Amino acid sequence: MALTPTRSAAEALDSQDPLAHKRDEFFIEEGTIYLDGNSLGPAPKAVFDSIDRTMREEWAKGLIRSHNTAGWFMLTDTLGDRLAQLLGAGEGEIVVCDTTSLNIYKTLHAALSMKPGRRKIVAEGTSFPTNLYMAEGVRSTLDGATLALEGRDGDRIEDMIDADTAVVMLNHVDYRSGVIRDVKALTKLAHERGALVMVDMCHSAGVIPVDLHDLNVDFAVGCTYKYLNGGPGSPAYAYAAKRHHGKFTQPLSGWHGHAAPFKFEQSYRQGEGARALLCGTQHTLSMRALQSGLAVFDDVEITDLYSKGRALSDLFVQLVESFADDFGIGFYSPKDGTLRNGQVSLTHAEGGYAIVQALIARGVIGDFRQPNVMRFGFTPLYLRFADVWDAANHLYEVMKTEEWKEDRFNVVNTVT
């Protein structure tokens, strides 16, 4: 079967791509088609020199002085302000720190601290599990607090926000399907009913346009190792709208969140602005890696990224559609590219995991999420249209030959 559009047509699109040069800024092995940037971005080439310099010059020679001379201590703010440029926030509204899970815990507590007469957290039941685990953890620490989940305790979040709701926890993009949620409309509704909103940006930052001020959310969190290419285990970030600075508290009162950490006072005084969300000493090497990841965006317009990312994923949908029914492949993501981020998720009743493993063996790297979702991320900084064509063709061959049924592809790894 000859896929259409043809590979030549895909190559023609590559020849006209204004972002084509960005691929050279990443380390991607020959023969690898990397469609998992929605889980872990590839390494920017600049990161190797950055980490080496941090270790050989700043640490080995600068020693403790580098907290000042190399700016280590303020990287939480420096990187936060750089992220703010990508996310439509202002200076001092974002800090880079900790993990997404910890930042969810802190920001939910912060929101609840601002609504003392309300005790309910409302969340999507389809959220990434850690969001729900942390929300449950927050609930368990506060007398009278409750957690209501869309799909379990009500059909629609819109109908669940009531006079007892303190905070609504949303996902800008669904991690399984890539569907973009109308956060702006939900935030407006929540505010009208007296509730605050905290939004998870993990699957939107760096791939679709984000304007936190326009969304008007109160708090936000996100990771940096996906589309922002910060590296494995790179620090997360937390956003607190300026209008709330000085009006909230959070329970992880570590010394970096203190108003004057080097006065070494016995009692805690909360720091100003988003710095109130800081806790302990951050991981400098990971911060430097993230700095290299963010530098890749310096000469890029996020709208250009979104346009190309959508075109890449639309091409994949078009190609897979031509043979999907023949092999029992379903679309978990909407086919309409305006409704999703840079991700296309497919389903297969029998062999979703094995199909992904067979593709990985061919050099096409995606991932799998229970119960039967195959995820493919189309990151415009380094992917080519020819890569998309090749990936779809490999999927066709895997299905046609039924190689996914081989025993080796059905051995489940620890990380899927």
N, C-alpha and C positions, 0 to 999 in steps of 0.2 A: 504493500500500500504506500503510495506517495503522499506525504503530508502536504497540505496546503494551508497557508501560503508556503512557498518553497523556501529552501535554505538560502537560495540566491536573493530572494526578497528580504529575508532577515539580514543578510550581509549588506544589502543596500541601505537598510535602516541604520546599521552600524556606521556606515560611511558618512551619514548625515548627523550623527549623534554629537551634540555640543559638549557632552560630558565624557566622551570616549577617553580623553586623556587621564581622567581620574583613576582609571584601572591601574595605571602604572604606579600609583602611590600605595598599592597594596601588594602583599606577598601572597600570591595564589599559584600553587604548583601547576605546571603544565599537565593537562589532561583532567583537571578537576573543574567541575561545574558546581559552584557553591551556591546552593539554594537554601541555606540555613542561617542566613544573616539575621533572621527573625528570632534566632535562638542564641547565636554567638557570632559576632562579626569577625572577619578575618583581621590579620595583623597589618596595620599600616607600616610601611617600610621604615618610616621615621622613628618608630617606637624603639628599635634596637639601639640606635645611637643615644636616644633619650635616656633609656634605662641604664645603659653603660656609663653615660656621663654622670647620672645621678649617683651611681655606685662608686665610680672611680674618682670623681672630682668632688661632688657635694658631700658624700658620706666619708670616703676614705681620707680626703684631704680637709674638707670643710668641717667634718665632725659635727658637734652640737651647734656650731656657729651657723650651720646651714638653715636652721629653723628661721633665722633672721636673714642672713646674706643670700640664701637661695630661695627664700619665700616659702619654705615648707609649711610653716605654721598657718599661713593664710591661704593655702591652696583650696581649702574648703570654700572660701569666698571668691577667690580668683576664678576657679573653675565654675562656681555657681553663677557668677556674672557672665561668663562666656556662654553657659547654657541658656541664660536668660535671653540672650540675643536670638537663639534658635527657637525659644519657646514663647516668645512674646511676653516676657516678664521684665521687671525693672531691676536695677542694681539693688542688692541687699535683700531680694525676695527669695533667692534660691541658695541653698548650701549643698555642697556635695559631701556626702558622709554615709557611713554605715551601709546597710543593705535595704532593699525595698521593704522587706518584712518588718525590720525595726522602724523604718520611717512610717509605715502604715500604723504601727502601734502608737508611735508618738503623735502623729497628726490626728488620729481618731480621738486620742485622749485630749489633745489640744482643743478640738472642736467641742467635745463634751464639756470641757472646762468653761467654755464660753456660753453654754446653755444649761445653767444649773437647774432649771425647772423642767428639763426634758431628759429622758433617759433611753430613748430608742435609737438604735443604729439600723438603718435600712440599707440593704445591699443586694446585688445581683446573685442569685443562686448559682449562676454559671461562671462566677468569677474564678480566676486562677486560685487554686486551693489555699495557698498561703495567705491570701487576702482574707479568706473566711476564717482560717485558723487564728490569725492575729485579731480579727474582730471579735471572735469568741473569747480570746484571751483578755481583750479589753473589757468585754462584758463581765467576765468572771471576777474582775478586780473592783468593780463598782457596784455598790449596793443598789438594787432596783433596776440596773441596766438590762436592756433586752436587745436581742438581735433578730430582725425580721428579714427573711430572704424571699426575693422575687422567685416565683415558681414553687415555693414551699409554703409560705405564709400568705401569699397573695399572687394574683396573676400578673399585675403590672406595678412597677415602682410608682408610677404616677398616682395610683390609687392607694398606695401604702403610706404616703407621707402625710402624717397627721399632726395634731397639736402636741404630741409627746415625742415627735421625731427631732432629735438633736442634730444628726448628721446623716447624709446619704453618701454611701461609698459607691462610686461608679468606675467603670473601665472605659476609657476613651475608645479602645479597640478590643474586641473579644479575642482572647488568645488562641482559641481553636479555629474560629471561622474567619478572623480578620475583619469582621463587620464593624463599621464605625458607628458609634452610638451618638445620638444628638445630645451631647452633654450641655450645650448652651441652653437648649429648651428646658431640659430637666433641671438645670441650675436655676433658671428663672422661676420655674414652678416651685422648687424647694424654698427659695428665698421668699416667695410670696406667702408660703405657709410657715415661715419663721425658722426654717432649718438651714444648716450649712451643708456644703458639698466638698468632699474630698475625692479627687479623681486620680486613677492610676494611668500613667502615660507610657508604660513600658513598651507598648506595641505601636506607638504613634510618633514619639520623638525621633527625629532624624529621617523619617520616611514620608510623612504627610505634613502639611502646614498645621502648626499649632500656635495659637495665640491665647495664652492664659488670661490675659486682661480682657480679651473679647469674650471668652467663655465665661468669665466672671466667677470662676470657682474660688473657694476660700482656701483650700489646701490642695496640694498635688504631690505625688511621689512618682518615681520611676527608676529604672535601672539604666546602666550605660553600656552594658556589654553586648547589646543587640545591634540596632541600627547605628548607634553612636560609636561602635568599634573600640570600646575602652579596654577590652581584654577580659579573659576569664576571671571572674570574681572582682571585677572593677567596682568601685564604690557607686552607690546609688545617690539619689538627690531628693531633697524635700523643698517644697515651695509653700510659703505662707504669704498671702496677699498683704500688701503694705497696710491696708486699712485695719488689719487685725494685730499689727505689731504692738507688743506690750499689753495685749488683752487676753492672752491665753497662757496656760501652763501645761507642762508635760512631765511625766513622772521619772524619766530617765535623766536625772539631774547630775550628769557627769561634769567634770571640771572644765571641759572645753566649752560647755554651755553657760558657764559662769560669767557674770558681767566683767570680772577682773580676775582671770584664772591665776595670774602670777602674783596676786596679793595673798594667795593661800589662806583665805579666810575660813573659819570653822563652819560658818553657815552659808547656805546656798543663796546667791542672788542671781536671778535669771538674766542672761545676756539680752542684748537688744536685737530687734528684727528677727530674721530667720535664724540667726545664730542661737536663738533660744532652743532650736531643735537639735543642736549639737550635743554630743555626749562625751565620748572619750577621744584619745589620740587616734588619728586617722592613719591610713596605710600609704605612706609617701610614694613607694614604688608604683603602686596601682594608680595613684593620682597622676604620676608622670606619664604612665601608659595612656590614661584617659586623655591627658593633655594632647598627646599625639593624635588620638582618635578625633578629637574635636577640631584640631588644626586642619584636618582634611576639608572641613566645611567652610574654611575662611573665604574661598573664592567661588562659593556655590550659592545659588538662590534655591531655597527650599521648594519653591513652586516649580522650578525646573526638575528637581529631584522627583517631585510628585508626578509630574507629567510623564517623565520617562518611566518611573516605576509602574504607573498605571498602564502605559503602553506595553511594557514587558509582560505584565501579568495578563493583560487582555490577549496578547498573542498566545500565551500558554493556554488560556481558556479556549481560544479558537481552535488551536491544534488538537487539544485533548478531546474537545467536543466531537471531532470527526471520527473517533474510534471508541469513545467511552462506553456507549451502550453495548458494543460488541463484547466487552469484557466485564461488564457489571460494575463499572466505575461510576460513582456518583459525585456530584458537586456539593460539598458542605459549605463552601463559600458562595456568596451570590455571584452570578455571572456578570452582573452589572458592575463595572469597575468603579463607579462613583460611590458605591456602597461599602467598599472594603479598602483596607490599607494595601501594602505591597505584598500580600500573602494570598495564595490560592490553596485551599484545603480540599482534598478529595477523600472519598470513602470507598471501601471495598469490603463486602460482607465477610469474606473468608480470609483474605491475606494482606490486610493493610500493612502490618508490621513487616511481613516477609517481603512485600513489594518494595518497601523503602530500603530494606537491607540489600535486595538484589540490585537496586539502583546505585546504592553506595558502592557496591562491588564494581560497578561500571564507572565510578568516578562522579556520579551525580548525587550530591549530598543534600538530603532533606531530613525530616524527622517524623516521628509518629507520636500521636497522643491518643490515649484511650477514649472511647472503646475501639474505634476503627478509623481514626482520622490521620491522613497523610498530609503533612504540611510542607509547602514549598514557598520560600520567601524570595521575592524578586527585588533585590537591593540595587538601585540604579547607579551607585557610585562605581561599581566594578563589574556588573553583569552586562553581557552583550546580547543583542537580539539573536545572534547565531547560537549562543549558549542556550537560550530558551528553546530554539528549534531542536537542538541536539538533545536536550533533556526530554522533550516530548517524544522524540523519536526513540530514545532509549526506553522510555516508559512503554511505548507501543511494542517494542521488541521483547521486553520483559513479559508483557502480557501475552503476546502472540506465541512465544516459545514456552510459556508457563515455567520459566526458570525459577520464579519466586517460590515454586512448590518444593524446591530442593531443601533437604533437611538443614543444611548449613544456614539458610536464611530464616529458619524458624526457631533458632536458638535465641532466646530473649536476653539482651544485654541489660546490665544494671541501669544504664542511661539510654533511653529510647529516642 
